[in-house]
């Protein structure tokens, strides 16, 4: 009985190259000569650098412009052109800020998180390089990844908007906003020690196994999109608490963005990234404790 392989028909008839999704392209297995020349891989890396650089540049120009306050949730409808648009559009005080926020959040994800996906994108590109629709499939993976982060960002926006609305009605909370900073820093620090953080981080450290579990080439478009969504979901599960720190320091703080992006990239991609969990968690908890002491004074003081 002939053995049937995924993507290959039974019998002696060879399968077309595009029907073999799990064989990495560009690897010389017969001669052992190593990796073949891979101009498409270089093009992918150049594209990622260009997208990331464009996102950082757009955020810098936005934050340095007179419209930089629109990166801060508290200033969208106060004054200026955007406030006029909010008044002119039905439900504009909700819809326009949400659209602005979504645009800013996507730029943040492109700048901070998209570079961390390069290992899994490169591996998926190699696996699908022989397919005529390989480029489209790679785009679907990226779209699914960004979509997962966008969903989280919109949910975080709703929570942040609710907190601002509550602070407007509660003068005590408005005067003691540092409590929210302590809560976010403390939660982010404690999350570093959670089992969920470890599980999601492990998924990020095993891109080949992650792809093989989800990519079979039977329904290519759907599988590619789901692969991107799943990878984005695990990335959110790994990094959501750190991303919430942007709501504490300000979404237009490019220095903090760069620092957090570096930490998350190191956690996800470096061989020793797992070791950052404990010192980073302790540092965040210590930061929360320091803010608490500064505003309340030492015990018994």
Beta strands, then each sheet from edge to edge (+ up, - down):
strand 1: 27-28
strand 2: 34-35
sheet 1: 1+ 2-
end
